[in-house]
Amino acid sequence: MKYKLGELVQIKYGKDHKKLEDGNIPVYGTGGLMRKVNDFLYSGESVLIPRKGSLNHVMFVTDKFWTVDTMFWTKIDNKKVLPKYLYYCLSKLDLSALNVGSAVPSLTVKILNEINLEIPSLDSQRKVTPFVKLS
């Protein structure tokens, strides 16, 4: 079935982490793990999508995390798509082709929400996801 990304997820903005104390919860930016803190934005499976910088560095997380303002995070409608399958789909796209920035590569929620994805049944997704490699 065809979906727009905005029909599958809510895209959320990361937040500043500088005032947080050190802890054991990972903080992610577009370059990957930045530090560990004592608070989290979300707990659960999520696909992290770069907002600025390295636009093709999509990540998949499964536990508590924080993202900085250069990284979007997603609340996924798992009645339509398995989070790991969504990660697979988004990691295969060339998100840098959707760049709207001039000096710094950038993506917007509006652009991301309009991405078209072909999503098979949940049963078909379950058959594929054990073989999806995470970066």
Backbone as a ProteinNet text record, in pm:
[ID]
protein_1_A
[PRIMARY]
MKYKLGELVQIKYGKDHKKLEDGNIPVYGTGGLMRKVNDFLYSGESVLIPRKGSLNHVMFVTDKFWTVDTMFWTKIDNKKVLPKYLYYCLSKLDLSALNVGSAVPSLTVKILNEINLEIPSLDSQRKVTPFVKLS
[TERTIARY]
84	0	89.3	44.5	122.1	79.8	180.4	160.2	255.7	215.6	308.8	368.8	493.4	558.9	476.5	413.7	331.4	210.8	172.2	62.9	112.3	242.5	302.1	366	407.1	480.6	441.2	470.2	472.8	621.1	661.4	801.4	817	910.3	932.2	1071.9	1085.5	1213.4	1295.1	1426.4	1515.6	1526.3	1594.7	1606.4	1749.7	1776.8	1909	1939	2059.3	2100.4	2200.2	2245.2	2357.3	2329.3	2204.7	2172.7	2145.8	2147.3	2122.8	2249.2	2228.6	2341.3	2384	2507.6	2557	2476.5	2461.8	2386.1	2413.6	2313.1	2332.6	2239.3	2170.8	2078.3	2148.9	2154.3	2228.1	2161.9	2247.5	2206.7	2261.6	2171.3	2211.3	2200.4	2297.1	2295.2	2315.6	2326.4	2339.6	2466.1	2566.3	2690.4	2688.2	2581.7	2572.1	2567.3	2617.3	2616.1	2705.9	2650.8	2726	2770.9	2681.5	2710.8	2598.2	2604.7	2496.9	2451.9	2317.4	2257.5	2161.8	2101	2014.5	1865.6	1828.6	1687.2	1665.8	1539.2	1510.8	1391.5	1391.2	1277.9	1171.5	1216.2	1124.4	1187	1100.3	1145.1	1072.5	1146.6	1086.8	1152.7	1095.6	1153.1	1121.5	1223.3	1208.5	1312.1	1275.5	1370.5	1411.8	1542.5	1596.8	1638.1	1592.2	1614.8	1689.4	1801.2	1875.7	1792.5	1806.3	1741.1	1842	1965.4	2073.3	2200.6	2282.1	2412.2	2409.6	2455.1	2463.1	2323.5	2252.5	2110.7	2081.5	2178.4	2152.9	2189.5	2216.9	2255.5	2132.6	2039.7	1919.7	1961.3	1900	1934.4	1808.2	1826.6	1718.2	1754.6	1663.8	1687.3	1571	1600.4	1500.2	1472.5	1535.5	1522.1	1516.1	1530.5	1528.9	1639.8	1608.1	1707.1	1670.7	1765.7	1749.4	1807.8	1748.5	1810.1	1829.1	1936.2	1961.7	1880.4	1885.4	1799.9	1838.5	1948.5	1983.2	1927.3	1851.1	1800.2	1652.2	1571	1430.9	1421.7	1313.6	1282.7	1136.6	1096.2	962.2	883.9	753.7	656.7	589.9	602.3	563.6	429.1	342.2	214.8	242.4	266.2	303.9	187	70.1	-41.8	-31.3	55.3	76.4	214.9	314.7	452.8	534.1	616.4	709.1	823.3	861.6	968.3	1096.4	1137.7	1260.9	1243.3	1124.9	1098.3	1101.9	1045.2	1048.2	1192.4	1273.2	1415.3	1477.5	1449	1501.8	1459.9	1332.7	1282.4	1351.2	1359.1	1417.3	1568	1634.9	1780.2	1817.5	1724.4	1749.7	1724.8	1663.8	1636.2	1756.6	1767.4	1869	1806	1806.2	1743.7	1816.9	1943.6	2018.1	1960.5	1890.6	1826.6	1709.3	1662.4	1550.6	1598.8	1728.6	1790.8	1726.1	1693.6	1640.2	1733.5	1847.9	1942.2	2032.2	2093.9	2190.6	2332.2	2373.8	2508.9	2518.8	2416.2	2414.7	2299.3	2326	2217	2107.3	1980	1868.8	1745	1665.7	1535.5	1429.5	1305.3	1194.4	1090.8	1008.8	899.7	805.7	776.3	683.9	733.9	860.9	917.6	915.7	957.7	961.4	821.9	722.1	585.1	531.3	584.3	535.5	607.2	708.1	779.2	682.3	678.9	593.1	668.2	600.8	660.1	561.9	613.1	533.1	554.8	448.4	457.3	370.6	431.2	352.8	278.1	208.1	133.9	231.7	180.2	264.4	326.1	251.8	307.2	427.5	417.5	530.5	648.1	620.4	726.9	799.3	722.6	783.3	878.2	847.4	932.9	1066.5	1065.9	1185.3	1272.4	1209.8	1285.9	1394.2	1383.5	1496.7	1626.9	1617.7	1736.5	1786.7	1715.3	1755.5	1876.1	1982.8	2103.8	2092.1	2123.8	2121.1	2259.7	2265.8	2396.1	2442.5
-116.8	0	124.2	228.1	352.1	445.7	501.1	597.9	714.8	829.2	939.1	918.2	958.5	939	999.2	1112.8	1178.3	1097.4	996.9	907.6	793	775.8	665.4	709.6	834.5	883.2	1025.9	1061.9	1201.6	1236.8	1339.6	1381.2	1488.6	1463.7	1551.7	1613	1731.7	1801.7	1760.9	1751.5	1733.3	1862.7	1855.8	1972.3	1987.6	2105.6	2134.5	2039.6	1993.9	1897.1	1955.5	2077.2	2131.7	2146.6	2166.6	2183.8	2051.6	1941.7	1811	1760.3	1686.6	1627	1498.4	1458	1331.7	1215.5	1111.2	993.5	877.4	792.7	675.6	672.8	783.7	790.4	858.9	791.6	847.9	972.6	1064.6	1185.2	1170.9	1179.1	1162.5	1293.4	1315.6	1422.7	1359	1439.7	1383	1300.3	1324.6	1247.3	1120.2	1097.9	978.9	1015.9	926.4	945.6	1063.3	1157	1275.6	1266.7	1218.4	1206.4	1127	1108.8	1042.1	1133.2	1137.7	1230.9	1158.4	1235.6	1178.5	1191.4	1234.4	1252.3	1203.6	1183.9	1137.3	1210.8	1218.7	1276.2	1170.5	1047.1	939.9	806.5	711.3	576.8	479	409	311.9	315.8	238.8	232.4	360.4	411.8	534.3	535.7	600	625.4	771.5	793.5	928.4	975.4	1095	1148.5	1281.2	1294.6	1420.8	1540	1650.4	1775.8	1869.3	1863.5	1947.1	1865.2	1893	1826.1	1703.8	1591.7	1465.6	1406.1	1442.2	1410	1261.7	1183.2	1040.6	951.9	1011.5	932.3	901.6	819.9	776.9	672.3	678.1	583.4	518.4	402.6	330	309.4	347.3	330	251.8	184.2	95.8	121.7	221.4	244.5	395.1	436.4	578.9	652.6	774.9	855.2	1002.3	1083.9	1228.4	1260.1	1353.2	1401.3	1551.8	1598.6	1743	1804.2	1935.3	2004.5	1982.7	1914	1883.4	1747.9	1682.7	1548	1539.1	1496.4	1466.6	1327.6	1303.1	1168	1142.5	1016.5	981.6	899.1	928.5	841.9	765.2	634.1	550.9	482.9	485.6	413.7	267.3	186.5	47.1	-42	16.4	-58.8	-57.9	31	41.9	-3.9	22.8	-7.8	-46.1	-148.7	-186.2	-85.3	-38.8	61.9	20.6	-102.9	-147.2	-148.8	-181.7	-180.5	-36.4	55.9	196.3	245.7	206.8	241.9	192.8	69.3	10.9	96.1	129.8	209.3	345.6	414.2	549.4	547.1	443.5	437.1	409	360	333	455.7	560	681.4	775.1	855.3	959.9	1088.3	1103.4	1220.5	1349.5	1339.6	1460.8	1523.6	1446.4	1500.1	1591.8	1585.6	1668.8	1794.5	1818.8	1931.1	2063.8	2144.5	2279	2386.3	2345.4	2441	2499.5	2611.2	2670	2638.8	2694.8	2668.7	2533.6	2499.7	2373.5	2288.9	2163.7	2077.6	2067	2079.5	2082.5	2013.7	1955.7	1897.9	1964.2	1962	2015.6	1907.2	1925.6	1831.7	1825	1939.8	1945.1	1856.3	1866.1	1785.2	1636.8	1606.2	1466.3	1404.3	1478.1	1424.6	1384.2	1443	1416	1299.7	1242	1129.3	1013	959.5	845	715.3	622.8	493.1	381.8	275.4	155.3	63.3	40.7	-37.7	-163.1	-280.8	-404.8	-433	-542.2	-582.4	-603.1	-596.7	-620	-759.5	-857.8	-993.9	-995.8	-928.7	-922.4	-847.8	-741.2	-666	-753.8	-833.4	-921.9	-1023.4	-1067.3	-1164.9	-1102.5	-973.8	-905.2	-850.6	-798.1	-724.2	-804.6	-937.3	-1006.4	-992.8	-960.4	-952.3	-809.2	-711.9	-572.5	-546.5	-498	-464.5	-321.9	-303.2	-169.8	-109.9	19.4	85.3	128.6
0	0	0	-66.9	-72.9	40	103.8	210.7	191	243	261.7	401	419	547.6	661.3	636.2	737.5	781.2	703.5	742.2	830.2	836.9	912.1	1043.2	1050.2	1167.4	1202.7	1326.3	1367.9	1377.7	1307.8	1310.4	1417.3	1507.9	1622.9	1616.7	1674.9	1678.1	1800.3	1782.8	1895	1973.6	2087.2	2174.7	2224.1	2278.1	2333.1	2449.1	2457.4	2559.3	2658.7	2635.6	2712.6	2862.1	2902.1	3043.6	3114.8	3040.8	3101.6	3170.9	3276.3	3348.1	3278.5	3302.6	3248	3306	3225.9	3267.8	3175	3153.9	3067.8	2946.8	2919.1	2805.4	2688.4	2573.6	2459.8	2400.8	2359.9	2287.2	2146.1	2047	1908	1830.6	1745.3	1646.8	1510.9	1407.8	1273.1	1255.9	1336.7	1329.2	1411.8	1487.6	1571.9	1718.9	1803.5	1947.9	1986.2	2063.1	2105.4	2250.3	2335	2478.1	2542.6	2673.8	2747.4	2860.7	2880.9	2976.3	3071	3161.6	3264.3	3234.1	3115.6	3080	2937.6	2897.8	2762.8	2702.9	2569.4	2495.9	2469.3	2448.5	2410	2449.5	2476.6	2508.8	2417.6	2336.9	2245.8	2110.2	2018.3	1883.7	1807.6	1740.8	1663.3	1552	1442.6	1335.3	1348.4	1355.3	1366.5	1227.9	1191.9	1057.8	1069.8	1000.5	1008.1	960.2	1031.1	992.9	928	974.3	919.7	914	813.8	804.3	715.2	766.4	689.9	674.7	570.4	556.4	534.8	497	472.1	590.5	706.2	822.9	909.6	855.4	926.9	1030.1	1149.6	1256.4	1312.7	1373.6	1438.6	1584.3	1674.6	1817.6	1878.7	1988.3	2047.5	2194.6	2252.8	2396.3	2421.7	2544.9	2579	2503.8	2458.2	2387.4	2393.5	2353.1	2336.1	2199.7	2127	2003.2	2012.9	1952.2	1948.4	1834.6	1823.9	1727	1581.7	1554.3	1415.1	1371.4	1459.1	1430.4	1467	1371.2	1399.4	1461.7	1536.9	1582.8	1549.3	1549.3	1501.9	1602.9	1610.1	1676.4	1562.9	1564.7	1450.4	1475.3	1375.3	1381.2	1348.2	1451.5	1426.9	1387.6	1365.7	1307.1	1154.7	1103.4	959	916.4	1001.5	962.8	1086.5	1071.3	1177	1179.2	1296	1303.1	1230.8	1245.9	1179.6	1027	980	836.1	783.9	860.4	820.6	812.4	910.3	905.3	774.9	740.7	616.8	496.2	488.2	375	367	479.2	478.6	456	504.2	485.8	340.2	261.2	119.3	31.2	87.1	10.8	11.9	-92.2	-96.7	-43.3	87.4	148.5	113.3	79.3	41.7	-85.5	-166.6	-286.6	-251.6	-127.2	-81.5	-8.2	-11	58.6	21.8	125	102.4	157.5	211.3	268.3	161.6	194.2	101.5	149	261.9	312.3	383.1	464.2	538.6	486.3	443.8	398.1	504.4	462.1	556.4	500.3	591.1	558.7	645.7	599.9	678.5	701.6	804.4	833.1	713.1	653.9	539.8	425.3	393.5	285.1	322.2	444.5	487.7	489.1	536.1	541.7	404.8	298.3	162.6	92.2	156	94.2	73.7	-47.7	-78.4	-53.2	15.9	46.8	13.6	-42.1	-67.3	53	129.1	251.5	236.5	242.6	232.5	363.2	367.3	487.4	603.7	724.6	841.7	838.3	789.5	778.8	685.9	572.7	479.1	540.5	614.9	681.1	783.4	857.9	959.2	896.2	774.7	706.1	664.4	633.7	583.8	697	802.3	903.3	976.4	994.4	1059.7	981.4	854.8	769.3	748.9	808.7	795.1	885.2	825	900.8	951.7	1077.4	1137.5	1132.8	1104.2	1098.6	1234.8
[MASK]
+++++++++++++++++++++++++++++++++++++++++++++++++++++++++++++++++++++++++++++++++++++++++++++++++++++++++++++++++++++++++++++++++++++++

